[in-house]
Amino acid sequence: MILPRRRTAFVSATLCAVLAISTACSFGPPDPDQAGEPPNLPAPSASAGPEASGDDNQEVAATVLAKNLEIPWGMAFLPDGSALVTERDTARILQVGPDTDADGLKVTEVQRLTEATPGGDGGLLGIAVSPKYSTDKTVFIYYSTAKDNRVAKLTLKGTPQPILTGIPRSQDDNGGAIAFGPDGYLYVGTGDGTATGTQAQDLKSLGGKILRMTTAGKPAPGNPVKTSLIWSSGHRDVQGLAWDSGKRMYASEAGQKKLSELNLIAKGKNYGWPRAEGASTDAKLTNPLVSWPNEESSCAGVAVLERMIATACLLGKRLWLVNSTGNGTLIGQPQPLAVGEYGRLRGLVAAPDGSLWTSTSNQEDGGDPGPDDDRIVRLVFSDGGAGRS
């Protein structure tokens, strides 16, 4: 059942915090993880939460896994349960875990990429781990240069080999989402790259699109046009991609004038920018699954946990949660989580153990960094399942 709308509170410890969103008295450490080889995580502290309205009893344990990062952007997991994390402006690739230290999970710099050129919302952005990593040791990155955005492959500590260049580069709308879909192909979310939205509706441009490609950067079999990389169009700034167990694809839409969107992505569909924001009566355009005013959203990362779809928001300083049925129909209303508790949230991924990892983005313009920012936080929900209690 979807979380009811209610007030939240956090009690912080040196490494941990617990978000209580029910009338229950306490929440102990999560059960041992049931998937993969997870790191030895510090346990959340247990604390009573404030009385809240609603009949649901559900809590979320929030553990700070890493701190003192500099604008973390992309997160992707290695087979050993550790995560690769990119930093936008430093152009560093970090490995978080699986070992621990006094601050939580051990953070190790793997390499710093001279090929990435930071500036505005550009720099080293998304990262994806090859599904065949155990044999090919390959990761894929999305990054900005002075003239364009690019997708490259590399073995860690090696030199990036671009497989796609010429994605429009701008001060603000650079996209950057990159992930492997359940079909084994690489999906890339790009930004329109213009203030007026001239690229998003242009099927000759890579800007304002979701692209689908092989690991060589070529159009994947089954694309709407077999000679084109474009999977969907009409996007402003796609920074998050995720799939549910039914292989339905979800994407964030940030940077529009009034609304941010969570979209259910389908082959060949047009999602409207700049012709429409939010719901439209134009039959040629696909309406969003959900939309929110920018001041409550401007969402980036997207993750799916069983039937819950979550998105992490920058201006909104929260997570938005929506629940769906087995066929993808939404249940109830979207509910906010952790409003203002961690500041700007950008990254959001489902971990192999069934938890969610989110990252703050408080070191950038518009942020109000605390002494530990930027951070990565692990969220464990209390209603059962792998990685849950």
N, C-alpha and C positions, 0 to 999 in steps of 0.2 A: 504494500500500500504506500502511496506517496506520502512524504512527510507533510504534516499539517503546518500551516503558516503559524509561526510562533516566535517569541523572543529567544535569543541565544545568549549564552554566557560562557566565557572561557576562564579557566584557572590555570595559570602558567607556572611551570617549574623550570629548572635549568634547561632541560631538554624537551619537556613534554607539556601537553595541555590536553584537557578533556573538554569537549563541547557537549553539554547536556541539553537535550531538546525533548525531555520528557519529565514525568513526575517521579521517575525511579530515583533511588537514593545514591547509587554509585555504579561505576563501571570499571571492572578490573582489567587486567592485561588480556589481550586477545589470545585465543587458543593458538597452539603452534600452527604455523602455516602448513597448508596441505598440498601445495603445488611447487614444483621445481626445487631449487636449492637456495632458499631465501637467506639473506644476511641475518646475523644475530642482532635483532633490533632492540633498542632500549624500550622498556615497557612504559606505557602511559601511566600517569598518576591517576588515582581514583578520587573523585570528588563529587559531592552532592551538587545537583543542579537546581536552578530556580524552578518553582512551580510553573507549569506552562499549560496552555489550553489544549484541548483536543484529546482524543481517546487513544491515539497511537503511543506506544511505549517503544521508543527507539533512541539510541544514543550513538554518538560518533566519537571514537577515541582519536585524538589528533596528536601525533608525535613529530616533533621537529627532528628530522633526520640529518640535515646539514644546514650550516649557516655561514654568514660572511662571504656569500657569493656575490658576483657582479652581473646583474641582469641575466639570470639564467633564462633560456628560451626553449630549446628543444630537449626532450627526454626520451630515451629509448633503452630497452633492457637487453643485456647480454645473457647468454645461457646460464651463467653462474649466479644470476639474480641481481647482480650489480647493474647500475644504470650509467649510460653515457649521457652527459648533460653539456649542452653548448652554452656559452656566454656570448651575448650579442656583440658587445662593444670590445671586449678583450680578444675575441676570436679564439678563445680557448675551448678545447674539448676536455671535459673532466670525467673521471670515473668516480662514481659515488658508491661505496661499498665494494665487495661484500664485507670487508673487515670493519671493525669499529675502532674509535679512539675516544678521547675524553669529551669530544663535542658531539658524538653520535656516530654516524657512519663515516668512515675514513674517506676524505676527498683527495684525489690524486690528479694532478694535471698530466694528461696524456700527451697533448701537443697543442701548439699555438699556430694558427694558420695565417701566414702572411698574405695569402690570396684574398682574404675577406677585407672589405673596406667598410668600416662602420660609419654611420652618419644618419641622424634621424631615426627612423624605424628599421634601417638596414644594418647589415653586418652578418655575423654567423647566426643563422636562424635554425631551421629544422634539422633533425637527424633521424635516420631510420637504419635499423640493423637488418642485414640480409637474412631472409629465412633460412639460408644455407650457411650461416655464419660459422658453424662448427667445422665446416670444410673450406669455405672460401675466405673467411676472416675479413669480410667486406662490410663497410658501412657507407651510407649515402647521406650527403649533406646538401642543404640549400643555403646559399650565401650571396651577398651583394659584392659587386665590384664597383668601381667608380662609374661604370657606364651601364651595367645591367645586373640582373640576378641570374644565378646559375645553379644547376644541379650537378654534383660531382660524386664520384665514387672514390674510395680510398681504403687501404689497409691502415690501421692505426699506426701513427708515427711515420706514415708514408706521405707522398705528394698527391694531392687531389687530382683526379683525371676528369675534367668536365665531360658530361654526357649530354648536357643541354645548356645552351647559352641564349642570350637575346631576350630573356624575360624582362619586361619593362621595369626600370628602377626609378624610384621617386623618393621624396623626403619621408613620406608617411605610409603609403600603401604598397607594401612589398610582398604581401602574402607570407609564405615561408613554411606552410604545413607540408610535411612529407611523411608518407607511411605506406607500408605494404598492405594491400587488401587481401581478403581471404582467397582471392583467385591467384595470388602470387605475383601480381603486377604492382608496379610502383605508381602511387597516386601523389600528385603535387598540387597544392593550392597556391595560386598566384594572386597578386594585387593588381588592381586596374592601372595604377601608376600615373593617373591623371586626376586633376581636381574635378573635371567635368564628366568623367566616366566614358570617354570616347573609345577605350579599348575593350570594355567588358562585352559590348554587343558586336564587336568586330571579330568574325570568325577567322580572320587572317592574322590576328594578334594573339600572343600567348598571355596577355594581361587580362586579369579579371576572369580567370578560368579555373576549373579543376582539370588537370591533365592526367592521362593514364598511359603508361609507357612500359617498355621492357627495361631491363637493367642496362641495356646499351643506349637508352634514350630514344628508342624508336617507337612509333605508334604501336600499341598493344593490339593483338587480334581481337576483333569484336567491338572496336571503337565505332562511334556513330558514323564517322567518315574514315575509311580504312587507311588513308594517307595522312590523317591528322591526329595529333596528340590530344585533342580536346574531347573531354568526357562531358562537361557541362559548362555553361556560360552564364553571363549576367551577374558576375560576382564583383564585389568591391574589394574585399580584403580577407582572404581565407587563411586563418592561422590555426585551425584545428580540424582534424579528420579522425573518425572512428567508425567502427562497425559493430553491430550487435550479432547475436548468435544466429539470427536469420539472414545474415549477410547484407542487411540494410545499412546504408552508409549515411553518416551524419557529418555536417560541416558547420563551422561557425561563420558568421558574416559580420565583420566589424567595419567601422569607419564610415557608415552611411550618415546622412545629414541628421536624421532624427531617431532612427531605430537600429538596433542590432538584432540579428536573427540567428536562430538555429534551424538549419534546413535539412530535410530528408532528401538526399541526392539520388537522382535517377538518370540513367543514360540519356544523353542528348537534350536534357531539359534546360530551359532558360529561366534563371532566377531573378531577373528583372532589373538589376541595376544598370543604368540610372533611371530607367523608365518607371520604376515603382519601388517603394519601400513598404515592407509589410504586405498585408493582403491586397490583392489587386483583382479587378473584375475582368482584366484582359486574359482571355482564354489561352493566349500564346505564352503566358508567363506562369511559372510555378510558385504558388504561395508558400511562405515559410511554415515550418511546423509550429514555431513559436517566435514571437518578436517582443522586444522590451524597449522602453525609452533608453536612449544612450546613457543618461545619467545613472541608470540602474544596471547597466550592462557593459557595452563595449567589450564583448567576450572574445576570448582567444582559444585556449585549449578546450578540447572536447574529449570525453571518455565515456565508455559504456560499462556498467557493472550490472550483469544479468539484465533486468528489464528497466534499469534506471539509466537515464542519459543525463550527463552532467556537463556543464560548461563553466569555465573559469573566467572571471570578468575583471577588467582593468579599472575603468571609471566606476563601475558598480561595487568594486571591492568585496566581492562575494562569489559563491558558487550558486548557480541556478540548477535545480534538480527537477527533472520531469520523469514520470513513470509511464511505461507503455505496456500494452498487452502483447501476447505472443505474435500477433500479426502486425504490430507496429502502431496500433491506435493508442493515442494518449489517454491516460487516466487522470482525472482531476486537474488541478491547476499547478503550474510551476511553483516551486517553493524555494525561497532563498536559504542559504546556509552560510554561517561564518561572516555575517555582514559586518564589514569594517574591522574584523578581528586581526587580520594579517595585512591589511592594506591592499594594494593592487595585486591581483592574481592573474598569471598568464598561462603557464604550463599546466597541463592536466593529462595524466595518462593512467590507464589501468595497469597495475603491476601484475606479474605472474602469479602472485599469491592471492589475488582477488581484492587487494586494497587499492585505493587511489592515491597517487602522488600528485601534489600540486606545488607550484613554485610561485614565489612573490616576485614582483617587478617594481620595487620601491626605490631602487638606485637610479632610475631613469627620470627624465623630466616629468613633472607632475606627481612624482612620488614623495613620500615623507618617510625616509628610511629611519628605522629604529637601530639600536646598537648591534643587533644580530643580522640585519638584512644584508643581502637577500637570503631567503631560506627555502628549503624544500620540506614540505610537511606531508606526512603519511596519514591517511584517513581510513579508519576501520569502522565499518557499520556493524550494528549490534544485532542484526536480524538473521544471522546464520549464513552459512556458505563458506567456501574457501577464503581464508584471509579475514573472515569475520568471526565474531564471538557468538 
